């Protein structure tokens, strides 16, 4: 993994996949805005295995924009990998993320940067206004997903789907993205206690190219990643509380059902004698099979919790990784000794 040295003010991370038509407009627009900010900057264009002329277009644009850096993947690895590579190679103190399709307005970046500094936030994300998207296939699924994610993660945001974000370098270096977790960057950031703000931003219609995915087609993946994120947010450092609780419930239900069957057989025997005892068979009862299955599943859940605890112990001890994250250390009456 490449870790860039922090020598610049801003790094703009731009994941790209088959956006050759949009890039000639988007890159100059981003550059024009960044030149007004008054900080040194770079634009990290991460090409995620494009099959069109995106890389060739970027090479042409690089002649007019020396701050443009191109990271070309060997093949398509996905948007999460593109963000991760951009974060690894970024040299700026502040990292800005944007989509390459032109729907995010670069003109909103200075406002997000201002809120980041004035509000002492670790991350500020865009909240799209007057969204130009189909109601049934994009808006409604997005609202439902936002509600579900908010309930599961306890992180209440108005718009999780906006790619326009600004993040502090120290926060980015503490996050690890994999799978499809680029959709849950605020939730991943909350794992390390990030302070997150929202700012209304402009939402523009795509003027070139085509969308690479729809809300309905990605729903199954989002649901599965939501389960992952929910587990990480609540139980990542205490897996026994999750698996152990499920195991106790399952084993408890199985034990209660088994006790009921045995008690019913004994009572039947007391009421009707030996014939009643023999006549009340539980050996082939589906309820007995269910009781035994519940107990076995409960034991397996508990063992998964034990294994999870061992994995987390190995994870922390092998890397010397602490179980806490320090945001900053204040030294003296009015100064900051260091920021982590």
N, C-alpha and C positions, 0 to 999 in steps of 0.2 A: 504494500500500500504506500502510495506517495503522499507525503505530508508537506504541503507548501509552507515556506517561511512567511510570516506575516510582515509584509513590507508595504502594503497598499491600504488605502482607506476602504475601498469597496471592491467586492467581487460579485459579478452578476453571473449566476448559473443558469444556463439556457439549454434544457434537454431538447434534442432535435431528432425527429424521425420523419423523413420524407416531407420536408418543409421547404423545398427549393423555391417554390413560388412565393412564399411569405418572407423569406430571409432578406431579399434586397430592400424591403421596406422596413422590416422589424429592426435589423441591426443598426442602420443609420439613425432610426428614431431613438433607440436606446442610447446610442452614443451622444446624440444631441442633448438628451436630458442629463446624462451623467456629467457632461462638460459644464453644466450650470450649477452642479452641486458644490463644486469647489474642493473636491477630494480626488486624490489619485485613484484610478480604477482599472479594472480589467473585465473583459467579457469572456466567460468560459463557455464556448459552444461545444456541448457534448453530443456528438453524433452517435445515435444508438443503432448503428448498422443500417443506415438509410439505403434504399435501393434506387433512389432517384439521383439527381445531381446536387444534393444538399452539400456534400463535401466540396465539390468543385465550386459551387456558389460561394461557400464560405472562404475558400482560398482566394477567390477574386475580391471579395469584400475585405479581406485582410490587408490588401495593398493600400486601401484607403483608411483603414482603421487598425493601426499598429497595436492597440490594446486588446485586439481580438485574439484569443487563444483557442485553438481547435483540438479537442480530444476525440479521436476517432476509434470507436469500438470495432473489433474484428467481426462481430455479428450483433444481431439484435438481442440485448440482454434485458430490456424492459426499462420503464421510466424510473423505477426505484434505483436500479444500478446506475443510471445516468445522473441522478441527483447525488448518489453516494460518491461517484467519481468526481463530480464537480466540487463537492464539499472537501474531498481529500486534496484536490489540487488547488483549491482557493488560497490566495495569499492575502486577502483583505481582512480587515478587522470586523467589517460588517459584510454579511453575505446576503445577496438579493436573489430570489428565485422568480422566474417568469416563464410563461409558456411562449413557444416560438411561433404560435399561429396568429399573433397580433390581437388576440381578444383581451389580454391584459394591457392596460394603458401605462406605458413607462412614465407618463407625466404624473402619475400618482406616487412614484417612488420617493421624491423629496418629502412629501407629506408623511409617508410611513417612517422615513428616517427621522423626521422631526419628532414624531410621537414616540419613537423608540428611545430617543435621548431624553425628552422632557418627562416621559412617564416612567423612566428607569425600568423599562421592560427588557426581557431577554429576547422576545420575539413579538413582532407585530404582523398580523395577517390581514389581507384585504377582505372586505365584506361587499360583495358585488351588488350594485344597485341597478334596477331596471334591466334585469337579465334578459338577453335576447336568445332564449332557448325554447324549444317546444314544451308545452305544458305537460303532456302525458308521458313523453319519453325521457325528459330531463328534469323539469322543475319538480314534479310530484315525487319521483324516486329520490331526488336529492333532499327534499324536505323530510321525507320519511327516514332516509338514512341518517340525516342530521339528528333527528329526534331519537332514533335508536342508539346512535353512538353516544349522544349526550347522556342518556339514561345509563348506559353501560359504563362509560368512562368517568361520569360525574364532572366532565369538562364541558361547560355550556358555551358554545360558540354559535354564531348566526350562520356562518358560511365556512364549511370545511373544504369545499371543493375548489376554492380560489388558489391558484398557483402563485399569486403575487404575495410574497412574504419577505420580511427582512429579519435576519437572525444575527445575533452576536457570534463572533468566532468561537469563543469559549464554549458556548452552548452546542454549536455544530460539532465540535471535536468530542463532545461527550455523548453524542447520539450515534447509534449504529442502525443502519437501514438495511433491510433484506426483504425478500418476498415481494409483497405489494405495499409495503409500509409507507411509501411516499404519500399515500392517501391519508395517513394518520400521523403526519409529522408533528402536529400540535400535541397529540396523545403521547407520542414517543418523547417529546420534549418535557411533558409533564412528569414523566418518570424520574427526571432529575430535578424536579421542582421549579421548572421555568415559569417566569412571569409573562403572561401572554396578553396582548392587547389586540383590539380590532379597530379597523378604520374603514369607513365607507369608501369604495373605489368605483371607478367607471368600468362598465362591462360593454365591450364592443363586439360587433358581429364579425365573424371571420370573413375576410375579403379575398382570400386565396387559398387554394388547397381544400382538402376535405378532412373532417374529423376522423381520427383513427379508431375511435370506439364509441359505443353508445352506453347510456346508463343501464339499459336493461341487460345487455350482454355481459356487463361486468358485475352484475348484482351478486351472482354466486361467489365470486372471488372476494368481493367486498365483505360479504357476510362471514366467510371463513377467516379473513384477516381481522374482522371485528372481534371474533372469538379469541384470536391470538392476542390482540391488543388488550382486550378486557382482562385476560389472564395475566398478561405482563403488568398491567397497572395495579392489580390487586394482590396477586399471589406469587409473583416471580421470585421473591425471596422467602416465601413460606408456602411451598407447594403442598406440604402435609396438611395444612388447614383446608385446602381445596379437596384433594384426593381423599384425605382422611375423613372429612365430613361426609363425602359421598359414600365412602366405604362403610362408615358407621350406620348411615341411614339404610343402605342396602342390606347389610348384615342384620341390622335390627329388625327390618321388615321380615327377612327370611326366618329369623329366630322366633318372632311372634307367630308367624304362620305355622312353623313347625311345632311350636308349643300348643297351638290350637288343635292341630291334627292329633297329636299324642293325647292331649286332654280329652278330646272327643272320643277317641278310641277307648280310653280308660273308663270314662263315664258310661259309654255304651255297654262295656263289659260289666260294670257294677249293676246296671239296670236290668240287663238281660242274661247275665251269667256268661259262662264260657262260650256259648254259642254266639251271643251278642258280641263278645270280644273278638271272636274269630270272624264273624260276619262283617264287621266294620273294617274293611281293608283299606289301608292307606299306601300300601306298597306300590300300587300302580296308579295312584291318584295324580292327576296333573298338578294339583296343589302341592304335593310333596316335591315333585320335580322343580316347581317354581321356587319353593322354599330353599331347597338345596342350591339352586342356581343363584338366588339372591345372596346367600351366604358366601358362595365361592366368588361371585363378582365383588362383594364387599371386601373380602380378603385381598383380592387383586388390586382394588383401589387403594387400600392401605399400603400395600407393597409398592405401588407406583408412587405414593407419597414419600415412602422411605427412600426410594431410588432418586426421586426429585430432590430431596434434602441432601443426599450424597452428591448429586451432580452440582447443586448450588455451592456446597462446601468446597468441592474440587475447583469450581469456577473461580471462587473468590480467593482461595488459598494458593492455587497454582499461579495466578497472575498477581498476587499481592493486592488484589482489587478491594478497596474498602466498601463497606456496606452503606456508605453515605457519600454525598456529593457536596462539596463546599462551593458556594457561589462566589464569595470574596472574603478576604481577611482584613479587618480593620485594625490598623496599628496606630496607637496614640490617640490623641483627642480629635483630630480632624482629617486624618489621612487614611488612604487605603494602602496597605502594605503590598497586597498582591491580589490578582484576580485569577481564578482557576477556570 
